[in-house]
């Protein structure tokens, strides 16, 4: 039975439903909200009763200036472009519903500024990069911090340039990319340094970046849906990763200091394969290697990828990928080190029918509508990770709205921040019965995950 068939009376599902607001339910000793929903269908051939589509969950999905979700996202650093893409001409982009221009002036400094110049509101994508800053087409010279340096044609004693600035955002260069902070200047956090980014024997390579024509949330929450790796990436489309992903894992979830990780265990002969994927709030996923098959015993091995899911606006999303590559030959597959696209992602040059027969993440996620409608979902026990992720986001959004610091990265004070994405393979002979074996794997996997949280292996 669907979880949401019970929503009107909310029996035993309060924790799961906490992530879905809009309808207030109040009574003795309780006060909480549920999402507005389409009718629950319990009769066949009854689509007629499903014609009206509920509104999207604006609190989680809308990202523009002044929106609750947008103000929350603006409290964090986001990658917007790889530095190798910057030449002697500026680059127009759109991030969090704002039109921006990115450039690197001839002295090497990075600028991310509002697209429309303060003089005639012309787009600076057609401006001229200079030794210091960028000029609009009427010659106003704007520094990377928004200071107006020159206004040609003004009298010598004019102070016009001294009384105004152009909109600019703070930048940080890391791993071959430009990151931007778009929140209140007095709330700017330190740039995070993750243990997996400074891991001895590994280096970070900028991977491909992807544009999706859908809302950011339906992409980001995919990281906490490990069941789809069995069906979408293996059973439905053929093995896009390894054949061993075709087994639906035993599942659990664990909240981390940064957000959430799923704990998925599979049996491979006498081995147990533990896979954990990190969701670092609000929009970073750290993914363990997709070439794992669970056949060789090995300890915690860390992520293969860090990928930011950066909203351009409510209906389009930029994904910026960073790959973790071993310095040793043959440890990381050549295709991964050489920035070849990851299987099961973009449609590439396949026909529509080919994509129907072997869909990937792009196809599945944009097919949820430009903004997925949560009020039409019927989430089940295996969706607990998605529900927990939405709940964490909502708590963060409401913390910012109430003037509090949200949980996660902004509360981390250590110079290097632990992460938990990994594959681990241990010897664990089968229990006597299938039921006992499933329980054994689940308990063992969760025990390992808790140990990793207590003593993060990459911090050694």
C-alpha positions as a printed Julia matrix, in Angstrom:
460×3 Matrix{Float64}:
   0.0     0.0     0.0
   1.32    3.46   -0.83
   2.55    5.62    2.01
   0.35    8.43    0.81
  -2.84    6.38    0.73
  -2.74    7.04    4.46
  -2.05   10.78    4.26
  -5.57   12.04    5.15
  -5.41   10.45    8.59
  -1.63   10.4     8.89
  -1.4     7.12   10.78
   2.16    6.22   11.64
   3.74    8.33    8.87
   4.42   11.63   10.63
   8.18   11.39   10.19
   7.99   10.61    6.48
   5.45   13.32    5.79
   7.4    16.03    7.58
   9.12   16.85    4.28
   5.92   17.79    2.44
   4.13   21.03    3.41
   1.01   22.93    2.38
  -2.0    21.43    4.17
  -1.94   22.24    7.89
  -3.22   19.46   10.16
  -3.77   20.43   13.76
  -5.16   18.63   16.77
  -4.44   17.84   20.38
  -0.71   17.71   20.83
   0.17   18.0    17.14
   0.81   20.67   14.56
   2.35   19.84   11.2
   1.83   20.23    7.48
   1.44   17.95    4.48
   1.74   18.73    0.82
  -1.38   19.5    -1.21
  -2.12   16.33   -3.13
  -3.97   15.01   -6.11
  -6.78   12.55   -5.34
  -5.71    9.08   -4.29
  -7.08    6.68   -6.9
  -8.5     3.41   -5.63
 -10.57    2.49   -8.71
  -9.42    1.29  -12.11
  -9.97    3.35  -15.3
 -10.37    6.47  -13.19
  -7.85    8.96  -14.63
 -10.75   11.42  -14.95
 -10.43   12.04  -11.21
  -6.75   12.91  -11.65
  -7.08   15.79  -14.11
  -6.12   18.63  -11.78
  -2.4    18.93  -11.13
  -1.3    20.25   -7.71
   1.19   23.1    -7.6
   4.88   22.4    -7.18
   6.49   22.66   -3.76
   7.63   26.28   -4.09
   9.52   26.31   -0.79
  11.95   23.66   -2.03
  12.0    24.27   -5.77
  11.95   28.03   -6.31
  15.4    29.62   -6.27
  15.09   33.25   -7.36
  16.06   36.29   -5.25
  13.84   36.63   -2.21
  12.4    33.11   -2.34
  12.95   30.98    0.79
  14.83   28.3    -1.12
  16.83   30.85   -3.08
  17.96   32.69    0.03
  19.04   29.4     1.59
  21.06   28.34   -1.47
  22.71   31.76   -1.57
  24.41   31.05    1.74
  26.78   28.53    0.09
  29.54   28.52   -2.54
  28.59   27.24   -6.01
  30.78   26.45   -9.06
  29.63   28.31  -12.16
  32.29   27.71  -14.84
  35.62   26.0   -15.43
  38.52   28.45  -15.6
  39.67   26.9   -18.89
  36.48   28.28  -20.47
  37.49   31.87  -19.72
  39.25   33.67  -22.55
  39.59   37.34  -23.48
  35.83   37.66  -23.86
  33.29   37.52  -21.01
  30.86   34.64  -20.54
  27.16   35.13  -19.89
  25.51   32.75  -17.44
  22.44   32.44  -15.26
  22.61   31.24  -11.66
  19.82   31.18   -9.06
  17.54   33.18  -11.33
  20.08   35.97  -11.87
  21.73   36.94  -15.16
  25.48   37.21  -14.6
  28.69   37.68  -16.53
  31.91   35.87  -15.65
  35.33   37.07  -16.77
  39.01   37.01  -15.93
  40.74   40.32  -16.42
  44.19   40.57  -17.96
  45.8    40.76  -14.53
  44.33   37.34  -13.76
  41.58   38.34  -11.36
  38.15   36.69  -11.57
  34.91   38.61  -11.72
  31.27   37.53  -11.45
  29.05   40.56  -11.92
  25.45   41.42  -12.71
  24.92   41.12  -16.44
  23.48   44.58  -17.05
  25.84   47.51  -16.72
  25.05   50.42  -14.35
  25.13   52.98  -17.17
  22.68   51.99  -19.89
  21.72   48.53  -18.61
  23.53   46.93  -21.55
  24.7    43.35  -21.17
  28.33   43.07  -20.17
  28.59   39.84  -22.16
  29.39   42.28  -25.0
  31.8    44.27  -22.85
  35.57   44.41  -23.2
  37.79   42.59  -20.73
  40.55   44.94  -19.6
  43.78   44.87  -17.65
  41.71   45.72  -14.63
  38.04   44.8   -14.81
  35.62   45.01  -17.7
  34.29   47.91  -19.8
  30.73   48.32  -20.98
  30.14   49.45  -24.54
  30.08   53.12  -23.46
  33.44   52.77  -21.76
  32.56   52.57  -18.09
  35.29   50.51  -16.44
  34.03   48.15  -13.73
  36.38   46.31  -11.38
  35.9    42.68  -10.33
  34.45   43.84   -7.0
  31.95   46.17   -8.68
  33.84   49.42   -8.1
  33.46   51.95  -10.94
  36.99   52.87  -11.94
  36.41   55.15  -14.94
  33.52   56.99  -16.58
  34.74   58.46  -19.88
  33.27   61.81  -20.88
  32.7    63.04  -17.35
  34.22   66.36  -16.2
  37.59   66.05  -14.52
  36.13   66.96  -11.15
  33.18   64.57  -11.43
  32.64   62.29   -8.46
  29.93   60.19  -10.13
  32.05   57.05  -10.12
  32.8    57.45   -6.43
  29.17   57.26   -5.36
  28.03   54.02   -6.93
  29.1    50.46   -7.53
  28.01   47.73   -9.9
  26.64   44.46   -8.51
  29.4    41.89   -8.04
  29.77   38.64   -6.15
  32.7    37.13   -4.27
  34.64   34.45   -6.15
  36.99   31.62   -5.3
  39.07   29.51   -7.67
  39.48   25.82   -6.84
  40.07   22.61   -8.79
  40.06   24.47  -12.09
  36.69   26.13  -11.53
  35.24   29.47  -10.51
  33.01   29.33   -7.45
  30.7    32.17   -6.48
  29.06   33.22   -3.24
  25.79   35.07   -3.85
  24.52   35.63   -0.31
  24.74   38.48    2.2
  28.37   39.72    2.26
  28.53   39.64    6.05
  27.46   35.96    6.05
  30.09   34.7     3.59
  31.45   31.35    4.83
  34.99   30.06    4.35
  35.42   28.02    1.2
  35.03   24.35    2.25
  38.0    22.0     2.0
  36.9    18.35    1.95
  39.15   15.47    3.0
  38.48   13.75   -0.33
  39.8    16.84   -2.15
  43.16   16.75   -0.36
  43.47   12.97   -0.24
  47.09   11.83   -0.56
  47.73   10.01   -3.83
  44.75   11.59   -5.6
  44.11   14.72   -7.6
  40.98   16.49   -8.8
  40.16   16.75  -12.52
  37.4    18.95  -13.87
  34.91   16.68  -15.61
  32.16   17.44  -18.1
  29.4    19.83  -17.11
  25.8    19.18  -17.98
  22.73   21.34  -18.52
  19.37   19.8   -17.64
  16.02   21.34  -18.56
  14.41   20.7   -15.17
  14.43   21.83  -11.57
  17.55   21.23   -9.5
  15.83   19.28   -6.72
  14.76   16.29   -8.82
  18.39   15.9    -9.85
  19.93   16.36   -6.41
  17.61   13.96   -4.62
  18.54   11.26   -7.15
  21.69   10.76   -5.06
  19.56    9.31   -2.25
  17.64    6.9    -4.51
  19.91    3.83   -4.72
  17.1     1.59   -6.02
  17.27    3.36   -9.37
  20.84    2.11   -9.87
  19.44   -1.43  -10.0
  16.51   -0.7   -12.29
  17.28    2.34  -14.46
  21.02    1.73  -14.79
  21.0    -2.09  -15.01
  17.73   -4.01  -15.34
  15.93   -1.55  -17.66
  18.8    -0.14  -19.71
  21.35   -2.93  -19.49
  24.42   -2.64  -17.28
  25.5     0.98  -17.6
  27.83    0.5   -14.62
  28.57   -3.11  -13.57
  26.24   -6.13  -13.59
  26.35   -6.3    -9.8
  24.35   -3.06   -9.58
  21.38   -5.09  -10.85
  20.72   -6.45   -7.37
  18.4    -4.25   -5.32
  20.46   -3.55   -2.17
  19.52   -3.73    1.48
  18.98   -0.1     2.4
  19.48    2.22    5.3
  20.23    5.92    5.65
  22.37    7.85    8.06
  22.42   11.56    8.78
  25.91   13.04    8.71
  27.34   16.35    9.92
  27.05   17.53    6.29
  23.67   16.08    5.34
  22.79   12.5     4.5
  24.28    9.28    3.14
  22.61    6.12    2.0
  23.94    2.78    3.21
  23.4     0.12    0.55
  24.66   -3.46    0.96
  24.75   -6.23   -1.64
  25.93   -9.8    -1.52
  28.58  -10.87   -4.03
  29.42  -14.5    -3.27
  30.96  -14.64    0.2
  31.54  -10.89    0.12
  29.39   -8.02    1.29
  29.67   -4.85   -0.77
  28.85   -1.65    1.11
  28.19    1.45   -0.97
  27.64    4.92    0.52
  26.83    8.1    -1.4
  26.97   11.51    0.31
  24.46   14.3    -0.12
  26.25   17.38    1.23
  23.68   20.07    1.87
  22.39   21.75   -0.03
  23.41   20.61   -3.52
  26.64   18.61   -3.61
  26.67   14.88   -4.19
  29.76   12.77   -3.6
  29.47    9.48   -5.46
  31.45    6.29   -4.92
  32.93    4.47   -7.95
  30.48    3.03  -10.48
  33.06    0.48  -11.68
  32.89   -1.43   -8.38
  31.71   -5.05   -8.62
  32.19   -6.24   -5.05
  34.4    -9.16   -6.01
  37.68   -8.0    -4.46
  37.94   -7.35   -0.72
  39.15   -3.83    0.06
  38.69   -1.14    2.73
  36.95    2.24    2.43
  38.05    3.73   -0.92
  36.45    7.2    -1.12
  34.45    8.92   -3.87
  35.07    8.94   -7.6
  33.23   12.23   -8.08
  32.0    15.43   -6.49
  29.14   16.96   -8.45
  27.37   20.22   -7.68
  23.75   20.59   -8.8
  23.52   24.35   -9.4
  20.12   25.85  -10.22
  20.18   28.29  -13.11
  16.56   29.1   -12.36
  13.43   27.17  -11.37
  13.4    25.13  -14.58
  17.01   24.71  -15.67
  20.03   23.32  -13.86
  23.79   23.26  -14.32
  25.75   20.25  -13.1
  29.45   20.83  -12.48
  31.53   17.7   -12.0
  34.91   17.12  -10.38
  36.58   13.74  -10.68
  38.82   12.12   -8.07
  41.67   10.45   -9.93
  44.42    8.27   -8.46
  48.04    9.2    -9.12
  48.76    5.5    -9.61
  48.23    3.9   -12.99
  45.33    1.45  -13.39
  43.62    2.43  -10.13
  41.23    4.86  -11.82
  39.86    3.75  -15.23
  41.41    5.67  -18.14
  38.05    6.83  -19.44
  37.29    8.48  -16.12
  40.65   10.24  -15.88
  40.31   11.42  -19.5
  36.96   13.17  -18.87
  34.87   10.81  -20.98
  31.18   11.19  -20.13
  29.8     8.95  -17.42
  27.49    6.18  -18.68
  23.77    6.51  -18.06
  23.75   10.3   -17.94
  23.24   12.42  -21.06
  21.39   11.2   -24.19
  24.42   11.96  -26.4
  23.5    11.31  -30.04
  20.96    8.57  -29.48
  17.55    8.73  -31.11
  14.4     9.21  -29.06
  13.49    5.53  -29.45
  16.95    4.46  -28.36
  16.56    6.63  -25.28
  13.2     5.04  -24.55
  14.74    1.58  -24.72
  17.79    2.52  -22.65
  17.08    5.69  -20.66
  19.59    7.4   -18.41
  19.38    9.93  -15.59
  18.77   12.84  -17.98
  15.76   11.13  -19.53
  14.31   10.05  -16.19
  14.74   13.39  -14.49
  13.52   15.78  -17.17
  10.55   13.44  -17.71
   9.31   14.34  -14.22
   8.09   17.69  -15.67
  10.23   20.85  -15.62
   9.4    21.01  -11.9
   8.41   17.69  -10.35
   5.04   17.81   -8.59
   5.42   16.17   -5.19
   1.67   16.12   -4.71
   1.38   13.4    -7.36
   3.95   11.1    -5.76
   3.2     7.96   -3.78
   6.46    7.46   -1.93
   7.31    4.14   -0.34
   9.76    2.81    2.24
  12.58    2.7    -0.32
  12.12    6.47   -0.82
  13.09    7.28    2.75
  16.34    8.88    1.6
  14.49   11.29   -0.67
  12.09   12.15    2.14
  14.92   12.72    4.63
  16.8    14.88    2.12
  13.77   17.09    1.52
  13.21   17.37    5.25
  16.81   18.47    5.81
  16.51   21.07    3.06
  13.28   22.4     4.5
  14.84   22.74    7.94
  17.75   24.65    6.42
  15.44   26.93    4.44
  13.39   27.71    7.52
  16.49   28.3     9.64
  17.72   30.96    7.2
  14.27   32.52    7.0
  14.21   32.76   10.8
  17.69   34.28   10.98
  19.44   31.13   12.21
  22.45   29.28   10.84
  21.39   26.2     8.87
  22.86   22.8     9.68
  25.6    21.34    7.52
  28.62   23.02    5.98
  28.07   26.41    7.59
  28.5    24.87   11.04
  31.79   23.14   10.21
  34.8    24.91   11.7
  37.52   22.35   10.97
  40.06   23.31    8.29
  39.42   19.97    6.54
  35.89   18.56    6.46
  35.25   14.78    6.6
  33.18   13.03    3.92
  31.81    9.51    3.76
  31.12    8.37    0.17
  32.83    5.03   -0.43
  32.75    1.44   -1.55
  33.88   -1.13    1.0
  34.04   -4.88    0.36
  34.46   -7.33    3.25
  34.22  -11.09    3.6
  30.89  -11.96    5.18
  29.66  -15.53    4.58
  25.95  -15.98    4.04
  23.6   -16.51    6.96
  21.44  -19.65    7.12
  18.34  -18.1     5.54
  17.73  -15.33    3.02
  15.89  -13.26    5.6
  18.7   -13.65    8.12
  21.27  -12.8     5.45
  19.49   -9.59    4.47
  19.36   -8.55    8.11
  23.02   -9.48    8.6
  24.1    -7.32    5.65
  21.94   -4.41    6.71
  23.19   -4.45   10.29
  26.83   -4.91    9.23
  26.61   -2.1     6.7
  25.06    0.3     9.19
  27.68   -0.64   11.8
  30.45    0.17    9.3
  28.77    3.45    8.36
  28.54    4.53   12.0
  32.2     3.66   12.49
  33.12    5.78    9.46
  31.19    8.71   10.92
  32.98    8.3    14.22
  36.43    7.88   12.63
  36.38    9.23    9.04
  38.91    7.07    7.13
  40.17    9.85    4.85
  41.08   11.98    7.87
  43.78    9.52    9.0
